[in-house]
Amino acid sequence: MKVTKVFTFDSAHNLTKYNGKCENLHGHTYKLEVTVEGSTNNEGIIIDFAELKSIVEDEVVKKLDHMYLNDVLGFNTTCENIITWAWKILEPLLRTERYHLYRIKLWETPTSFAEVDIKDFEK
């Protein structure tokens, strides 16, 4: 069973390849979808939503909300780079006996997103 929790944050970024900069921190809203996969045991599937919410907000959302992404991340702030950064932070924190991180999807606009999932990191 997979469960997805949605988070949002407002951020801006420097467009390093084009020497541009998003000037408005408000209105550039990202939607972050974090999916965990639960494993079953004799108690069924138990996912601690409060823990999931707290981890994602503390480790990713609060660090990026109302910030220039380049100042926080220090690299080109494409959606692909942001979710790879987030995955590396969240995966060890969201690996428990009962569930683990399965997928992250980041929407920059209603029609533009990037995603990574566990298959991208299994080698």
N, C-alpha and C positions, 0 to 999 in steps of 0.2 A: 504494500500500500504506500502510495506517495501522497504527501501533503505539501501544499504550497502556501507560503505566507508572503504578502505583498507589503513593501515599504516604499516610501517616497522621500526624496530629498531635493532641495534646490541647490544648484551649484552653477558655477561658471568655469570657463577654461580658456587658456591661451591656445590659439590654433597655431602651433609652433611651425608647421610647414608653410603657413601663409602669413606669418607675422601679424595675425589678427588677434582680437581678444573679445570675448563676450563681455559686454559691459554691465549687463543686468543680472544680478544674482537671483532676483525674484522672476519667476516666469520661465526659467529654464529648469523644468522639473523632470527629474529622472524617476522612473519606476523600477524598483528592484524586486524581482520575484525569486525567492529562495525556496527550493524544493528539497525536502528530506524524505528518505525512504525508510519506513519502519519495518522492523523484523518482528515476527510473531514468536510468542512463547506461550506457556500455559495460562498466562493472564491476558492474552490477546496482544493487540498492538497499543502501546502506550507512548504517546509523544507529549513531552512537556512544552506546551505552547508558550508559557510564560518564560521558560528558559530560552527557547528558540528566539523569541522576540527580544529578550534582554541581550543575548549574545550578538545578534545581528545589529541591533541599534547601537550598542556600546562600541563594537569593534569596527563597524563600517559606516552606518548611517550618520552617527553623531560626528564622525571625523570628516565627512564630506558635506554635510548640510550647511548651506550658506558660506561656502568656502570656494576659493579658486582652486580647482582640482590640481593644477600644476604645482601650487604651493604645498599641497598635502602629499601628492604622489611623486612629484619630481620626475615625471616622464610624460611623453606624449599621451594625452588623455582621450584616446579613442575608447569606445565602449568595450572593445575586445581587451584592451589593456586594463581597464578598470575592473572588469569581472575576473580576469586572471589574478589581479592583485587581491580582490575580495576572496576568491576561492582559496588562495594560499593562506589567508588569515582564518577563514571560517572552517575549512575542512578539518583541521585537528581539533577544533573546539566543538564541532558538531559530529564527532565520531564517538558514539556511545554503544553500549550493548544493545540498545533498543532501536536506534536509528542512526542514519549517517547522511551527510550531505550528498545529494544526488544531482542537482542542477541549479545553476544561477542564470537568470535571464535579466538583462538590463535594457530598458526602453529609454532611448534619448528623446524620441518623438513618438507620436501614436503609431507611426508606420516604420520606425527605424529601431532595431534592437540587435543585440548580440547575445549569444548564450554559450555557456560551457557546461559540460556535465562530466560525470565520473569517467566515462569512456575516454575523454580528452586527456585525462591524467593517469590512466592505467597504462603502464608500459610493460 
